[in-house]
Amino acid sequence: MLGKIKNRHLVLIFFIILILIVGIIDQATGAEFSMTILYLIPVALFAMYNYARIPGIIFCAFTATTLWLLAELRAGNFSVFFFPIWNAFMKLVIFGAVGLLLYYLKEKQRKLSDVNKYLLASNEEKNTFVGIAAHDLRNPISGIYSLSDLLLTNHKENLDPELTEGLGYIKSLSNDTLSILQDLLNVSRLESGKLELKIKSEDYIQFIKQEIGLNQLIARHKNITIRFKTMTESIIADFDKNYMREVIGNLLSNAIKYSNQNSFIDVKVLITDDGKILTEVTDTGRGIAEEEQKKLFRYFQTTSTQPTNGEQSTGLGLAIAKQVITLHKGNIWVQSTLNQGSTFYYTFPQKNMEL
């Protein structure tokens, strides 16, 4: 209540009155009760007041010390006059030190709060800028991809081989750029809290089979076979199909990137004992160093492990996957050994109670 009052002089008078009341009680009780803590409480409370200043804190401490000394002198329980004076000095030091310590802690917390507000505002501005930039760049890049694809599809036989190769590079690079822009848009939505899942009941097994089919087309370029293992033909689950596609698509894409040619990738789906869906993606590729595994799910984090065919990585996919799985009330983690491969796991509840 007092924290909302901006007139610090009025608040100071209130706490001085409290100290006076403590002094009167101390005078009335005499030496029977030690009132030190009761003198300290108003000083401490004023120090924590939002608009308190150092002079006011010192004045409160001095007033409390003076009243304590008057009560001590009135009680007359001392043999040498020096002792109450010395005790009063120590009380002044204690009252002032506690008050100033609380004041500086409060100011530090206030500065930290201001810095956090500034960082949140800056982060929001950054997310807005990234979202606008990614959105505006996506249309022209999509145009480049579509035109190059159109030329390669309909006019390949009429084009010079070098031109055909160049158009292939343009198509590939523009497709990679579109993927990066989509990742940036997802990051912007996630960090700004604007990503809303559209949860529906879907057949998760059929969903995984479709994603494996799409990624198998890419895996064929390295003669990699994606094998699917499950104990059931159907699992009806509540999830956002579009964003879950980002998760499994990223894990399969990474497995293809970091796997050697003529190898296998295993995808396994099962129901855990606590009723959650567990998905595993296992490769026999280059693996990830143990000290680097902890930072895998952070934004823009890459590892020293290099893809086997010169593919590129932005370090965004796994961070987005983690956020999507977290929004699905699940968990994602990895187990990996260098030169032996990696297994990525994620779980989420089969039924969403908020659906």
MARZAMI-487821 format. One record per residue (C-alpha): residue number from 1; residue in one letter; x, y, z. Coordinates in Angstrom, 2 decimals. Example, Ala and Ser with C-alpha at 12.3 -4.5 7.8 and 13.67 -1.06 7.14 Angstrom:
BEGIN
PT   resi   resn        c1        c2        c3
PT      1      A     12.30     -4.50      7.80
PT      2      S     13.67     -1.06      7.14
This chain:
BEGIN
PT   resi   resn        c1        c2        c3
PT      1      M      0.00      0.00      0.00
PT      2      L      2.72      2.49      1.02
PT      3      G      4.74      1.51     -2.05
PT      4      K      2.18      3.31     -4.24
PT      5      I      2.55      6.62     -2.38
PT      6      K      5.07      8.81     -4.22
PT      7      N      5.32     11.49     -1.50
PT      8      R      8.34     10.10      0.36
PT      9      H      8.25     12.88      2.98
PT     10      L      4.76     11.80      4.03
PT     11      V      5.91      8.16      4.22
PT     12      L      9.01      9.21      6.20
PT     13      I      6.78     11.00      8.75
PT     14      F      4.68      7.82      9.05
PT     15      F      7.74      5.68      9.87
PT     16      I      9.11      8.30     12.28
PT     17      I      5.77      8.14     14.12
PT     18      L      6.15      4.33     14.27
PT     19      I      9.62      4.75     15.74
PT     20      L      8.24      7.25     18.29
PT     21      I      5.56      4.73     19.28
PT     22      V      8.28      2.10     19.78
PT     23      G     10.23      4.65     21.87
PT     24      I      7.20      5.37     24.07
PT     25      I      6.63      1.65     24.61
PT     26      D     10.32      1.24     25.41
PT     27      Q     10.10      4.09     27.95
PT     28      A      7.04      2.49     29.54
PT     29      T      8.46     -1.03     29.84
PT     30      G     11.88      0.08     31.10
PT     31      A     14.60     -2.56     31.15
PT     32      E     12.24     -5.56     31.22
PT     33      F     12.11     -5.93     27.44
PT     34      S     14.72     -5.52     24.71
PT     35      M     13.16     -3.29     22.04
PT     36      T     16.09     -3.25     19.59
PT     37      I     14.35     -5.33     16.91
PT     38      L     11.23     -3.14     17.13
PT     39      Y     13.36     -0.03     16.48
PT     40      L     14.97     -1.77     13.50
PT     41      I     11.72     -2.83     11.80
PT     42      P     10.52      0.70     10.80
PT     43      V     14.02      1.58      9.57
PT     44      A     14.12     -1.57      7.41
PT     45      L     10.60     -1.05      6.08
PT     46      F     11.36      2.54      5.08
PT     47      A     14.57      1.41      3.35
PT     48      M     12.51     -0.99      1.21
PT     49      Y      9.99      1.74      0.31
PT     50      N     10.19      2.42     -3.44
PT     51      Y     10.91      6.14     -3.17
PT     52      A     13.15      6.08     -0.09
PT     53      R     16.42      8.05     -0.18
PT     54      I     19.63      7.64      1.81
PT     55      P     19.17     10.82      3.96
PT     56      G     15.73      9.59      5.04
PT     57      I     17.13      6.17      5.99
PT     58      I     19.93      7.76      8.03
PT     59      F     17.40     10.07      9.72
PT     60      C     15.22      7.07     10.67
PT     61      A     18.28      5.25     12.04
PT     62      F     19.36      8.33     14.02
PT     63      T     15.85      8.85     15.43
PT     64      A     15.60      5.19     16.46
PT     65      T     19.04      5.33     18.10
PT     66      T     18.21      8.56     19.98
PT     67      L     14.96      7.20     21.35
PT     68      W     16.67      3.95     22.35
PT     69      L     19.40      5.97     24.17
PT     70      L     16.80      8.09     26.02
PT     71      A     15.02      4.93     27.15
PT     72      E     18.35      3.43     28.25
PT     73      L     19.30      6.56     30.20
PT     74      R     15.85      6.67     31.81
PT     75      A     16.20      3.06     32.95
PT     76      G     19.56      3.96     34.51
PT     77      N     20.91      0.40     34.36
PT     78      F     24.59      1.32     33.81
PT     79      S     27.62      1.98     36.02
PT     80      V     29.63      4.08     33.58
PT     81      F     28.08      6.72     31.31
PT     82      F     30.34      5.59     28.45
PT     83      F     28.51      2.27     28.03
PT     84      P     25.08      3.59     26.91
PT     85      I     26.84      6.06     24.59
PT     86      W     28.90      3.25     23.08
PT     87      N     25.83      1.01     22.80
PT     88      A     23.93      3.84     21.12
PT     89      F     26.74      4.29     18.62
PT     90      M     26.68      0.59     17.81
PT     91      K     22.90      0.71     17.46
PT     92      L     23.27      3.61     15.02
PT     93      V     25.80      1.62     12.99
PT     94      I     23.55     -1.47     12.96
PT     95      F     20.35      0.43     12.12
PT     96      G     22.08      2.44      9.41
PT     97      A     23.93     -0.56      7.94
PT     98      V     20.77     -2.69      7.74
PT     99      G     18.79      0.19      6.24
PT    100      L     21.46      1.02      3.64
PT    101      L     22.01     -2.63      2.78
PT    102      L     18.30     -3.10      2.10
PT    103      Y     18.25      0.15      0.13
PT    104      Y     21.12     -0.92     -2.14
PT    105      L     19.64     -4.38     -2.61
PT    106      K     16.33     -2.78     -3.58
PT    107      E     18.08     -0.44     -6.03
PT    108      K     20.00     -3.32     -7.54
PT    109      Q     16.81     -5.27     -8.01
PT    110      R     15.17     -2.23     -9.58
PT    111      K     18.05     -1.78    -12.04
PT    112      L     17.93     -5.47    -12.87
PT    113      S     14.19     -5.20    -13.46
PT    114      D     14.72     -2.17    -15.74
PT    115      V     17.41     -4.04    -17.70
PT    116      N     15.09     -7.05    -18.07
PT    117      K     12.30     -4.80    -19.36
PT    118      Y     14.70     -3.21    -21.84
PT    119      L     15.94     -6.61    -23.02
PT    120      L     12.38     -7.89    -23.40
PT    121      A     11.44     -4.82    -25.42
PT    122      S     14.58     -5.15    -27.57
PT    123      N     13.89     -8.85    -28.10
PT    124      E     10.33     -8.06    -29.14
PT    125      E     11.60     -5.46    -31.62
PT    126      K     14.12     -7.98    -32.95
PT    127      N     11.42    -10.63    -33.37
PT    128      T      9.20     -8.15    -35.19
PT    129      F     12.04     -7.11    -37.51
PT    130      V     13.09    -10.71    -38.21
PT    131      G      9.48    -11.69    -38.88
PT    132      I      8.91     -8.81    -41.30
PT    133      A     12.25     -9.35    -43.08
PT    134      A     11.75    -13.11    -43.42
PT    135      H      8.18    -12.67    -44.62
PT    136      D      9.12    -10.01    -47.20
PT    137      L     12.08    -12.04    -48.49
PT    138      R     10.10    -15.24    -48.84
PT    139      N      8.01    -14.09    -51.82
PT    140      P     10.89    -13.08    -54.14
PT    141      I     12.90    -16.18    -53.15
PT    142      S      9.83    -18.34    -53.88
PT    143      G      9.63    -16.66    -57.29
PT    144      I     13.28    -17.50    -58.01
PT    145      Y     12.73    -21.11    -56.98
PT    146      S      9.54    -21.45    -59.06
PT    147      L     11.08    -19.90    -62.19
PT    148      S     14.20    -22.06    -62.00
PT    149      D     12.07    -25.16    -61.43
PT    150      L      9.84    -24.20    -64.38
PT    151      L     12.83    -23.78    -66.71
PT    152      L     14.38    -27.06    -65.62
PT    153      T     11.09    -28.95    -65.94
PT    154      N      9.81    -27.61    -69.25
PT    155      H     12.89    -26.44    -71.14
PT    156      K     15.76    -28.59    -69.89
PT    157      E     16.32    -30.25    -73.28
PT    158      N     16.68    -26.86    -74.98
PT    159      L     19.18    -25.44    -72.50
PT    160      D     22.95    -25.52    -72.60
PT    161      P     24.34    -28.10    -70.08
PT    162      E     26.23    -25.38    -68.19
PT    163      L     23.08    -23.27    -67.98
PT    164      T     21.14    -26.31    -66.78
PT    165      E     23.72    -26.90    -64.07
PT    166      G     23.57    -23.24    -63.05
PT    167      L     19.78    -23.34    -62.84
PT    168      G     20.07    -26.45    -60.68
PT    169      Y     22.30    -24.55    -58.27
PT    170      I     19.88    -21.61    -58.24
PT    171      K     16.97    -23.94    -57.48
PT    172      S     18.88    -25.70    -54.72
PT    173      L     20.14    -22.48    -53.11
PT    174      S     16.73    -20.80    -53.28
PT    175      N     15.13    -23.86    -51.68
PT    176      D     17.71    -23.79    -48.87
PT    177      T     17.05    -20.07    -48.41
PT    178      L     13.32    -20.69    -48.14
PT    179      S     13.97    -23.26    -45.42
PT    180      I     16.10    -20.76    -43.50
PT    181      L     13.44    -18.04    -43.84
PT    182      Q     10.79    -20.46    -42.57
PT    183      D     13.00    -21.27    -39.58
PT    184      L     13.46    -17.56    -38.86
PT    185      L      9.71    -17.01    -39.02
PT    186      N      9.15    -19.89    -36.60
PT    187      V     11.78    -18.51    -34.21
PT    188      S     10.13    -15.09    -34.37
PT    189      R      6.72    -16.58    -33.57
PT    190      L      8.05    -18.80    -30.79
PT    191      E      9.97    -16.04    -28.99
PT    192      S      7.13    -13.54    -29.28
PT    193      G      4.63    -16.10    -27.99
PT    194      K      2.55    -15.83    -31.18
PT    195      L      2.90    -19.45    -32.21
PT    196      E     -0.45    -21.10    -31.61
PT    197      L     -0.83    -24.84    -32.05
PT    198      K     -3.85    -26.15    -33.93
PT    199      I     -4.26    -29.44    -32.11
PT    200      K     -6.33    -32.11    -33.85
PT    201      S     -6.77    -35.86    -33.44
PT    202      E     -4.68    -37.53    -36.14
PT    203      D     -3.30    -40.97    -36.88
PT    204      Y      0.29    -40.50    -35.76
PT    205      I      1.55    -43.70    -37.42
PT    206      Q      0.24    -42.63    -40.83
PT    207      F      1.68    -39.16    -40.27
PT    208      I      5.14    -40.60    -39.58
PT    209      K      4.91    -42.89    -42.62
PT    210      Q      4.13    -39.90    -44.85
PT    211      E      7.11    -37.94    -43.49
PT    212      I      9.40    -40.93    -43.99
PT    213      G      8.18    -41.22    -47.58
PT    214      L      8.97    -37.56    -48.30
PT    215      N     12.42    -37.75    -46.73
PT    216      Q     13.21    -41.05    -48.43
PT    217      L     13.26    -39.16    -51.73
PT    218      I     16.08    -36.99    -50.35
PT    219      A     17.85    -39.94    -48.74
PT    220      R     18.07    -41.79    -52.06
PT    221      H     20.70    -39.30    -53.28
PT    222      K     23.05    -40.84    -50.68
PT    223      N     21.61    -44.36    -51.08
PT    224      I     20.29    -44.22    -47.50
PT    225      T     17.30    -46.35    -46.52
PT    226      I     14.87    -45.15    -43.83
PT    227      R     13.33    -48.08    -41.96
PT    228      F     10.19    -47.75    -39.86
PT    229      K      9.44    -49.92    -36.84
PT    230      T      6.25    -49.94    -34.78
PT    231      M      4.24    -52.46    -32.78
PT    232      T      0.88    -51.03    -33.88
PT    233      E     -0.67    -49.97    -37.16
PT    234      S     -2.48    -46.94    -35.77
PT    235      I     -2.11    -44.46    -32.89
PT    236      I     -4.74    -41.74    -32.69
PT    237      A     -3.05    -38.77    -31.00
PT    238      D     -3.66    -35.06    -30.44
PT    239      F     -1.02    -32.90    -32.12
PT    240      D     -0.44    -30.05    -34.55
PT    241      K      0.35    -31.75    -37.85
PT    242      N      2.16    -28.78    -39.40
PT    243      Y      4.50    -28.05    -36.51
PT    244      M      5.07    -31.71    -35.67
PT    245      R      6.19    -32.04    -39.29
PT    246      E      8.92    -29.51    -38.45
PT    247      V     10.11    -31.77    -35.63
PT    248      I     10.25    -35.13    -37.40
PT    249      G     11.34    -33.48    -40.65
PT    250      N     14.28    -31.82    -38.92
PT    251      L     15.36    -35.04    -37.19
PT    252      L     15.18    -37.03    -40.43
PT    253      S     16.93    -34.26    -42.37
PT    254      N     19.76    -34.18    -39.82
PT    255      A     20.03    -37.95    -39.84
PT    256      I     20.41    -37.88    -43.64
PT    257      K     22.95    -35.03    -43.50
PT    258      Y     25.21    -36.72    -40.96
PT    259      S     24.87    -40.33    -42.21
PT    260      N     27.31    -41.98    -44.57
PT    261      Q     26.22    -43.20    -47.97
PT    262      N     24.78    -46.73    -48.25
PT    263      S     23.58    -46.71    -44.63
PT    264      F     20.32    -47.00    -42.71
PT    265      I     18.19    -44.68    -40.59
PT    266      D     15.73    -46.30    -38.18
PT    267      V     12.53    -44.62    -37.02
PT    268      K     10.67    -46.25    -34.14
PT    269      V      7.33    -45.30    -32.53
PT    270      L      5.89    -46.86    -29.37
PT    271      I      3.63    -46.09    -26.42
PT    272      T      5.44    -45.74    -23.08
PT    273      D      4.19    -47.18    -19.80
PT    274      D      2.85    -43.76    -18.77
PT    275      G      0.77    -43.44    -21.94
PT    276      K      3.04    -41.10    -23.91
PT    277      I      4.11    -41.49    -27.53
PT    278      L      7.85    -42.06    -27.89
PT    279      T      9.50    -41.46    -31.26
PT    280      E     13.12    -42.45    -31.93
PT    281      V     15.26    -41.50    -34.92
PT    282      T     18.54    -43.45    -35.06
PT    283      D     21.40    -43.13    -37.53
PT    284      T     24.85    -44.72    -37.75
PT    285      G     26.57    -41.50    -38.82
PT    286      R     29.35    -39.41    -37.35
PT    287      G     27.80    -38.82    -33.94
PT    288      I     28.11    -35.80    -31.64
PT    289      A     30.74    -35.13    -28.97
PT    290      E     29.35    -35.44    -25.44
PT    291      E     30.33    -31.88    -24.43
PT    292      E     28.46    -30.50    -27.46
PT    293      Q     25.22    -32.39    -26.89
PT    294      K     24.05    -30.01    -24.13
PT    295      K     23.92    -27.00    -26.48
PT    296      L     22.23    -28.78    -29.39
PT    297      F     18.75    -27.46    -28.63
PT    298      R     19.76    -23.77    -28.39
PT    299      Y     19.28    -21.26    -31.19
PT    300      F     22.09    -20.91    -33.75
PT    301      Q     24.13    -23.69    -32.14
PT    302      T     26.13    -26.02    -34.36
PT    303      T     28.60    -28.76    -33.52
PT    304      S     32.06    -29.66    -34.77
PT    305      T     30.56    -32.68    -36.53
PT    306      Q     30.31    -31.96    -40.25
PT    307      P     27.70    -33.33    -42.68
PT    308      T     28.95    -36.18    -44.88
PT    309      N     28.16    -34.55    -48.22
PT    310      G     28.81    -30.84    -47.63
PT    311      E     25.22    -30.01    -46.54
PT    312      Q     24.58    -26.82    -44.60
PT    313      S     23.05    -26.30    -41.13
PT    314      T     21.71    -23.07    -39.58
PT    315      G     21.54    -24.37    -36.02
PT    316      L     17.85    -23.45    -35.79
PT    317      G     16.04    -26.71    -36.50
PT    318      L     16.62    -28.51    -33.19
PT    319      A     15.88    -25.36    -31.17
PT    320      I     12.55    -25.01    -32.98
PT    321      A     11.86    -28.73    -32.51
PT    322      K     12.42    -28.39    -28.76
PT    323      Q     10.02    -25.46    -28.51
PT    324      V      7.34    -27.27    -30.53
PT    325      I      7.63    -30.42    -28.42
PT    326      T      7.53    -28.30    -25.24
PT    327      L      4.30    -26.68    -26.48
PT    328      H      2.97    -30.21    -26.94
PT    329      K      3.84    -30.81    -23.25
PT    330      G      6.59    -33.25    -24.20
PT    331      N     10.36    -33.71    -24.00
PT    332      I     13.15    -34.12    -26.53
PT    333      W     16.70    -35.38    -25.98
PT    334      V     19.63    -37.12    -27.66
PT    335      Q     22.06    -39.97    -27.06
PT    336      S     25.12    -39.98    -29.27
PT    337      T     28.62    -41.43    -29.57
PT    338      L     31.29    -40.08    -31.91
PT    339      N     31.74    -42.16    -35.07
PT    340      Q     28.92    -44.50    -34.01
PT    341      G     25.81    -42.43    -34.64
PT    342      S     23.01    -40.68    -32.77
PT    343      T     19.51    -41.38    -31.53
PT    344      F     17.09    -38.50    -31.03
PT    345      Y     14.05    -39.10    -28.86
PT    346      Y     10.90    -37.10    -28.24
PT    347      T      7.75    -37.81    -26.31
PT    348      F      4.37    -36.12    -26.00
PT    349      P      1.03    -37.12    -24.44
PT    350      Q     -1.24    -39.16    -26.66
PT    351      K     -4.24    -37.16    -25.48
PT    352      N     -4.28    -33.39    -25.00
PT    353      M     -6.57    -32.48    -22.12
PT    354      E     -7.10    -28.96    -23.55
PT    355      L     -8.46    -30.21    -26.86
